């Protein structure tokens, strides 16, 4: 009981993420979930001070942009970092002289440059949080650099470890432990760290007490939810959660309330005691609840909403980060807006779970402050230049005012992130010989 109480109070959060040379992201880009002076109330107190200032954390941010502008690659970079931390010791060991990274493909020289990944985290209970900065750089053959800094006493930095690749014949490169911040079996872990394995992964494998806490953040976070591609897997996961022995009544009741509240005609659900299959209940004109076969009779939208609710409730229950790629592709704009408001609401989201989503849906920007679910500093834009490189920047960099019609200004191209296509341009291109020659060229 006491353990459960401690778990309930814990709320780990992501402050910033940096990435360079991954897929369409060539130059270093940073995504921040720290509230700014442009925040209008969504920020949550983080119970920590940075550079003498209290920090507030954003429970949600949205990344807007045109097709192929790099929105999904920003989420993919976070997922790659998670995969590296979880798998570099065991899975990368099957090919000991390679690292399965994805550098920028449109410039051959990018293959010779490292790929960078770094997160800044707040881990622990309110009033007892510690800030960490963890990152690494990768080449095709090895880990070229890796570092972990901790701030257990506020602004004073402790370098827990710092790694450089060193010479090719060095096993794990040079790993240093300045100061006395990191305790435990450091030299033993260092000796077992291959050139293409992360020191953090090896340390967690050997159950290093202090480093396991940072590693656990990657284990429990960054669940990627895509549009239609993984609906079946998420449906199965939600079904297992419903029928599992450790599932509380509260999860089932909240799931039913969110299904019924989406105006899909759903009044409840039932699970087959033998197969565990889920059937959603609908009210007939005669006032009788009728179950429908989930895969044959329910709409794609209903299936997508059910599949989305499992991960959503899991994140709200335990805290952590939900990555939703193309939130608008499977959810009606009003449902998408309500999902954002769930994360914004302190009562519905007491653990400060965080939502990072990509979208094309400009209605989520709202014509007025009252109609948009996001504050100005929760909106990010991606653009791709003529060389295929993606840039990620916050909307507030455009000096937006609180009362601006963000939806209209975004669609009119004031902030970038929209296709540069004029009305009727496709039709003119197909109809005219000049357009045909231009397309061929």
C-alpha positions as CSV (number, residue, x, y, z in Angstrom):
1,X,0.0,0.0,0.0
2,X,2.8,2.4,0.9
3,X,4.6,1.5,-2.4
4,X,1.4,2.4,-4.4
5,X,1.1,5.7,-2.6
6,X,4.7,6.6,-3.6
7,X,4.0,5.7,-7.2
8,X,0.9,7.9,-7.3
9,X,2.9,11.0,-6.2
10,X,5.7,10.5,-8.7
11,X,5.5,12.6,-11.9
12,X,8.5,12.4,-14.2
13,X,8.5,15.0,-17.1
14,X,10.4,15.9,-20.2
15,X,11.8,19.4,-20.4
16,X,13.7,19.5,-23.7
17,X,14.8,17.2,-26.5
18,X,17.7,17.9,-28.9
19,X,18.4,16.1,-32.1
20,X,20.7,16.5,-35.2
21,X,21.4,14.4,-38.3
22,X,18.4,12.0,-38.1
23,X,16.3,11.4,-41.2
24,X,15.2,14.9,-42.5
25,X,16.6,16.7,-39.5
26,X,20.2,17.7,-40.5
27,X,21.1,20.7,-38.3
28,X,20.5,20.6,-34.5
29,X,16.9,21.2,-33.5
30,X,15.4,21.5,-30.0
31,X,11.9,20.8,-28.8
32,X,11.0,22.4,-25.5
33,X,8.2,21.6,-23.1
34,X,9.1,24.4,-20.7
35,X,6.4,27.1,-20.4
36,X,7.4,30.6,-21.4
37,X,6.1,34.1,-20.8
38,X,3.6,33.5,-23.6
39,X,1.9,30.8,-21.6
40,X,-1.7,31.6,-20.6
41,X,-2.2,29.1,-17.9
42,X,-1.5,25.6,-19.1
43,X,1.9,25.3,-17.6
44,X,2.3,23.2,-14.4
45,X,4.7,24.1,-11.6
46,X,7.7,21.7,-11.8
47,X,8.9,22.2,-8.2
48,X,12.4,23.0,-9.3
49,X,14.4,26.1,-10.2
50,X,16.7,26.5,-13.1
51,X,19.2,29.4,-13.1
52,X,17.3,30.8,-10.1
53,X,13.9,30.8,-11.8
54,X,10.9,28.5,-11.1
55,X,10.2,26.2,-14.0
56,X,6.7,25.3,-15.3
57,X,6.2,22.3,-17.6
58,X,3.8,22.0,-20.5
59,X,1.4,19.0,-20.4
60,X,1.0,19.1,-24.2
61,X,2.5,20.5,-27.4
62,X,1.4,20.2,-31.0
63,X,3.7,20.1,-34.0
64,X,2.1,21.6,-37.1
65,X,3.4,21.5,-40.7
66,X,2.9,20.6,-44.3
67,X,3.2,17.0,-45.6
68,X,6.7,15.7,-45.5
69,X,8.0,18.7,-43.5
70,X,9.5,16.6,-40.8
71,X,6.8,16.4,-38.1
72,X,6.8,12.6,-37.9
73,X,10.6,12.6,-37.9
74,X,10.7,14.6,-34.7
75,X,8.7,11.9,-33.0
76,X,10.7,9.2,-34.7
77,X,13.9,10.7,-33.3
78,X,12.5,10.4,-29.8
79,X,11.5,6.8,-30.4
80,X,15.0,6.1,-31.9
81,X,16.6,7.4,-28.7
82,X,14.4,5.2,-26.6
83,X,15.2,2.2,-28.7
84,X,18.9,2.9,-28.5
85,X,18.8,3.1,-24.7
86,X,16.8,-0.1,-24.4
87,X,18.5,-2.2,-27.0
88,X,22.1,-1.1,-27.6
89,X,23.6,-3.7,-25.2
90,X,21.8,-6.8,-26.4
91,X,20.5,-6.2,-29.9
92,X,23.3,-4.0,-31.2
93,X,25.7,-6.6,-29.9
94,X,24.6,-9.0,-32.7
95,X,26.5,-6.7,-35.1
96,X,29.3,-5.4,-32.9
97,X,30.8,-2.9,-35.4
98,X,27.7,-1.1,-36.5
99,X,25.1,1.3,-35.2
100,X,21.6,1.2,-36.9
101,X,21.2,5.0,-37.2
102,X,19.5,7.0,-39.9
103,X,21.5,10.1,-40.8
104,X,20.3,12.7,-43.3
105,X,20.2,11.0,-46.6
106,X,20.2,13.8,-49.2
107,X,23.8,14.9,-48.5
108,X,26.5,12.2,-48.6
109,X,28.7,14.2,-46.2
110,X,26.1,13.7,-43.4
111,X,27.1,10.0,-43.2
112,X,30.5,11.2,-41.9
113,X,28.9,13.3,-39.2
114,X,27.5,12.1,-35.9
115,X,23.9,11.9,-35.0
116,X,23.0,13.7,-31.7
117,X,20.2,12.9,-29.2
118,X,19.7,14.5,-25.9
119,X,16.9,14.8,-23.3
120,X,16.6,17.0,-20.2
121,X,14.4,15.4,-17.6
122,X,12.9,16.0,-14.2
123,X,12.6,12.8,-12.2
124,X,11.1,12.1,-8.8
125,X,8.4,13.3,-6.5
126,X,7.2,16.9,-6.1
127,X,9.5,18.7,-3.8
128,X,12.2,16.1,-4.3
129,X,12.9,16.2,-8.1
130,X,16.2,16.0,-9.7
131,X,17.1,17.4,-13.1
132,X,19.1,15.3,-15.5
133,X,20.7,15.9,-18.9
134,X,21.4,12.7,-20.8
135,X,22.6,12.4,-24.4
136,X,24.9,10.7,-26.9
137,X,26.3,11.0,-30.4
138,X,26.5,8.1,-32.8
139,X,28.5,7.3,-35.9
140,X,27.9,4.3,-38.2
141,X,30.4,2.2,-36.2
142,X,30.2,3.3,-32.5
143,X,29.1,5.6,-29.8
144,X,31.2,8.7,-30.3
145,X,30.1,10.5,-27.1
146,X,27.8,10.0,-24.2
147,X,27.1,12.0,-21.1
148,X,24.9,12.3,-18.0
149,X,24.7,15.4,-15.9
150,X,22.6,15.6,-12.7
151,X,21.5,18.6,-10.7
152,X,20.5,17.1,-7.3
153,X,20.9,20.4,-5.5
154,X,19.2,22.7,-8.0
155,X,21.5,24.6,-10.2
156,X,24.8,22.9,-9.2
157,X,25.8,20.5,-12.0
158,X,27.4,17.1,-11.3
159,X,29.0,15.3,-14.2
160,X,28.1,11.7,-13.5
161,X,29.9,10.4,-16.5
162,X,31.4,11.7,-19.7
163,X,32.5,9.5,-22.6
164,X,34.6,10.0,-25.7
165,X,35.2,7.5,-28.4
166,X,39.0,7.6,-28.3
167,X,41.1,5.5,-30.6
168,X,39.5,2.7,-32.7
169,X,41.3,0.0,-30.7
170,X,39.9,1.2,-27.4
171,X,37.1,-1.1,-26.3
172,X,34.5,1.3,-24.9
173,X,36.4,4.5,-25.5
174,X,37.3,6.8,-22.6
175,X,34.6,7.0,-19.9
176,X,35.4,9.5,-17.1
177,X,33.6,9.9,-13.8
178,X,34.5,13.4,-12.6
179,X,33.7,14.1,-8.9
180,X,31.9,11.8,-6.6
181,X,28.3,12.3,-7.8
182,X,27.9,8.8,-9.3
183,X,28.6,5.9,-7.0
184,X,28.4,2.2,-7.4
185,X,30.2,-0.3,-9.7
186,X,31.4,2.1,-12.4
187,X,34.7,0.4,-13.5
188,X,33.0,-3.0,-13.9
189,X,30.3,-1.4,-16.1
190,X,32.9,0.5,-18.1
191,X,34.8,-2.8,-18.8
192,X,31.7,-4.4,-20.2
193,X,30.7,-1.5,-22.5
194,X,31.3,-2.2,-26.2
195,X,32.1,0.6,-28.6
196,X,28.6,0.4,-30.1
197,X,26.8,0.0,-26.7
198,X,25.6,2.8,-24.5
199,X,27.1,3.0,-21.0
200,X,23.6,3.7,-19.6
201,X,22.2,0.6,-21.2
202,X,24.9,-1.6,-19.7
203,X,24.6,0.0,-16.3
204,X,20.8,-0.7,-16.2
205,X,21.4,-4.3,-17.4
206,X,23.7,-4.7,-14.3
207,X,21.1,-3.0,-12.1
208,X,23.2,0.1,-11.2
209,X,20.9,1.7,-8.6
210,X,21.4,5.4,-9.5
211,X,21.4,4.9,-13.3
212,X,18.4,2.6,-13.4
213,X,16.2,5.5,-12.5
214,X,17.2,7.4,-15.7
215,X,17.0,4.2,-17.8
216,X,13.5,3.5,-16.4
217,X,12.3,6.8,-17.8
218,X,12.9,5.5,-21.3
219,X,11.3,2.1,-20.5
220,X,8.1,3.8,-19.3
221,X,7.8,6.6,-21.8
222,X,7.5,7.6,-25.4
223,X,4.6,5.3,-26.5
224,X,4.1,6.1,-30.2
225,X,0.5,6.1,-31.4
226,X,0.1,6.3,-35.2
227,X,-3.1,6.8,-37.3
228,X,-4.4,3.5,-38.7
229,X,-1.2,1.4,-38.8
230,X,-1.2,0.1,-35.2
231,X,-5.0,0.2,-34.4
232,X,-5.2,-3.6,-34.2
233,X,-2.2,-3.9,-31.8
234,X,-3.5,-1.1,-29.5
235,X,-7.0,-2.6,-29.6
236,X,-5.6,-5.9,-28.4
237,X,-3.6,-4.2,-25.7
238,X,-6.7,-2.3,-24.5
239,X,-8.7,-5.5,-24.6
240,X,-6.0,-7.3,-22.5
241,X,-6.1,-4.4,-20.0
242,X,-9.8,-4.7,-19.7
243,X,-9.8,-8.4,-19.1
244,X,-6.6,-8.7,-17.1
245,X,-6.6,-9.7,-13.4
246,X,-4.9,-6.5,-12.3
247,X,-7.4,-4.2,-14.1
248,X,-9.4,-2.1,-11.7
249,X,-13.1,-1.2,-12.1
250,X,-12.1,2.4,-12.5
251,X,-10.2,1.8,-15.8
252,X,-13.2,0.0,-17.3
253,X,-15.6,2.7,-16.1
254,X,-13.5,5.6,-17.4
255,X,-13.1,3.8,-20.7
256,X,-16.9,3.4,-21.1
257,X,-17.5,7.1,-20.1
258,X,-15.0,8.3,-22.8
259,X,-16.6,5.9,-25.4
260,X,-20.1,7.1,-24.6
261,X,-19.0,10.8,-24.4
262,X,-17.7,10.8,-28.0
263,X,-21.2,10.8,-29.5
264,X,-20.6,7.5,-31.4
265,X,-23.8,6.0,-30.2
266,X,-22.0,3.7,-27.7
267,X,-23.7,3.0,-24.3
268,X,-21.3,0.5,-22.9
269,X,-19.2,-2.6,-23.6
270,X,-19.2,-6.3,-22.9
271,X,-16.3,-8.8,-23.0
272,X,-16.8,-12.5,-23.9
273,X,-15.9,-14.6,-20.8
274,X,-14.4,-17.3,-23.0
275,X,-12.5,-15.4,-25.7
276,X,-12.1,-12.0,-24.1
277,X,-13.4,-10.3,-27.3
278,X,-14.8,-6.9,-26.8
279,X,-18.2,-5.8,-28.2
280,X,-19.4,-2.3,-27.9
281,X,-23.1,-1.8,-27.0
282,X,-25.4,0.5,-29.0
283,X,-29.0,1.5,-28.1
284,X,-31.6,0.3,-30.6
285,X,-34.8,2.3,-31.5
286,X,-36.6,-0.1,-29.2
287,X,-34.4,1.0,-26.3
288,X,-32.5,-2.2,-26.1
289,X,-28.7,-2.4,-25.9
290,X,-27.3,-4.3,-28.9
291,X,-23.7,-5.5,-29.1
292,X,-21.9,-5.1,-32.5
293,X,-19.0,-7.1,-33.8
294,X,-16.0,-4.8,-33.3
295,X,-14.1,-5.5,-36.5
296,X,-17.0,-6.2,-38.9
297,X,-19.7,-3.7,-37.7
298,X,-18.0,-0.8,-36.0
299,X,-16.8,2.2,-38.1
300,X,-13.1,2.9,-38.6
301,X,-13.5,6.0,-36.5
302,X,-15.0,4.0,-33.6
303,X,-12.2,1.4,-33.8
304,X,-9.6,4.2,-33.8
305,X,-11.1,5.9,-30.8
306,X,-11.2,2.7,-28.8
307,X,-7.6,1.9,-29.7
308,X,-6.5,5.4,-28.7
309,X,-8.2,5.3,-25.3
310,X,-6.1,2.5,-23.9
311,X,-2.8,4.3,-24.2
312,X,-4.4,7.6,-23.3
313,X,-5.7,6.3,-20.0
314,X,-2.5,4.4,-19.3
315,X,-0.5,7.6,-19.6
316,X,-2.9,9.6,-17.4
317,X,-2.9,6.8,-14.8
318,X,0.9,6.4,-14.6
319,X,2.3,9.7,-16.0
320,X,4.7,9.7,-18.9
321,X,4.7,10.8,-22.5
322,X,2.3,9.8,-25.3
323,X,3.5,10.5,-28.8
324,X,0.5,10.8,-31.2
325,X,1.5,11.0,-34.9
326,X,-1.1,12.7,-37.0
327,X,-3.7,13.1,-34.2
328,X,-6.2,14.4,-36.7
329,X,-6.0,11.5,-39.1
330,X,-8.1,9.1,-37.0
331,X,-10.0,11.5,-34.7
332,X,-12.6,14.2,-35.4
333,X,-11.2,17.7,-34.7
334,X,-13.5,18.0,-31.6
335,X,-12.3,14.7,-30.2
336,X,-8.7,15.7,-30.8
337,X,-9.3,19.0,-29.0
338,X,-10.8,17.1,-26.1
339,X,-7.9,14.8,-25.9
340,X,-5.6,17.8,-25.6
341,X,-7.9,19.3,-22.9
342,X,-7.7,16.0,-20.9
343,X,-3.9,16.4,-20.7
344,X,-4.3,20.1,-19.8
345,X,-6.7,19.5,-17.0
346,X,-5.0,19.1,-13.6
347,X,-7.8,17.0,-12.2
348,X,-7.9,14.6,-15.2
349,X,-4.1,14.5,-15.4
350,X,-2.7,14.8,-11.8
351,X,0.5,13.0,-12.7
352,X,1.5,15.6,-15.4
353,X,1.5,13.1,-18.2
354,X,2.6,14.8,-21.4
355,X,1.2,14.6,-25.0
356,X,3.4,15.4,-28.0
357,X,1.4,15.2,-31.2
358,X,1.7,16.1,-34.9
359,X,-1.2,17.3,-36.9
360,X,-2.4,19.1,-40.1
361,X,-5.6,20.3,-38.4
362,X,-5.5,24.1,-38.2
363,X,-8.8,24.2,-36.3
364,X,-6.8,23.1,-33.2
365,X,-5.2,26.6,-33.4
366,X,-8.6,28.1,-32.9
367,X,-9.8,31.5,-34.3
368,X,-10.0,32.8,-30.7
369,X,-8.3,32.2,-27.3
370,X,-11.5,30.6,-25.9
371,X,-11.8,28.1,-28.8
372,X,-8.2,26.8,-29.0
373,X,-7.1,24.1,-26.6
374,X,-3.4,25.2,-26.8
375,X,-1.5,28.1,-25.5
376,X,0.8,30.0,-27.9
377,X,4.0,28.4,-26.5
378,X,2.5,24.9,-27.0
379,X,2.5,25.3,-30.8
380,X,5.5,24.3,-32.9
381,X,6.0,24.5,-36.7
382,X,8.0,22.3,-39.1
383,X,9.2,23.5,-42.5
384,X,11.4,21.8,-45.1
385,X,13.8,23.9,-47.2
386,X,14.9,23.4,-50.8
387,X,17.7,21.0,-49.7
388,X,15.2,18.7,-47.9
389,X,16.3,19.7,-44.4
390,X,13.6,20.1,-41.7
391,X,13.5,23.0,-39.3
392,X,11.5,23.0,-36.1
393,X,10.6,26.2,-34.3
394,X,8.1,27.5,-31.8
395,X,5.1,29.7,-33.0
396,X,6.1,32.3,-30.4
397,X,9.2,33.0,-32.5
398,X,6.8,34.8,-34.9
399,X,5.8,37.3,-32.2
400,X,2.2,36.2,-32.1
401,X,-0.2,38.2,-29.9
402,X,-2.7,36.5,-27.6
403,X,-5.7,37.7,-29.5
404,X,-4.4,36.8,-33.0
405,X,-6.6,34.5,-35.1
406,X,-3.9,31.8,-35.2
407,X,-6.0,29.4,-37.4
408,X,-6.5,32.0,-40.2
409,X,-2.9,33.4,-40.0
410,X,-1.4,29.8,-40.1
411,X,-3.5,28.8,-43.1
412,X,-2.5,32.1,-44.9
413,X,1.1,31.1,-44.5
414,X,2.1,33.8,-41.9
415,X,4.0,31.2,-39.8
416,X,5.2,28.8,-42.5
417,X,4.4,25.1,-42.2
418,X,1.7,25.1,-45.0
419,X,2.1,23.8,-48.6
420,X,3.0,26.5,-51.1
421,X,0.3,25.5,-53.5
422,X,-2.1,28.0,-55.0
423,X,-5.8,27.4,-55.6
424,X,-6.3,25.4,-58.8
425,X,-2.6,24.9,-59.3
426,X,-2.8,21.2,-59.7
427,X,-5.6,21.5,-62.3
428,X,-3.6,24.1,-64.3
429,X,-0.4,22.0,-64.1
430,X,-2.2,19.0,-65.6
431,X,-4.1,21.0,-68.2
432,X,-1.2,23.1,-69.6
433,X,1.7,21.9,-71.7
434,X,4.0,24.3,-69.7
435,X,2.9,22.6,-66.5
436,X,3.6,19.2,-68.0
437,X,7.1,20.3,-69.0
438,X,7.7,21.7,-65.5
439,X,6.5,18.5,-63.8
440,X,8.8,16.4,-66.1
441,X,11.8,18.7,-65.3
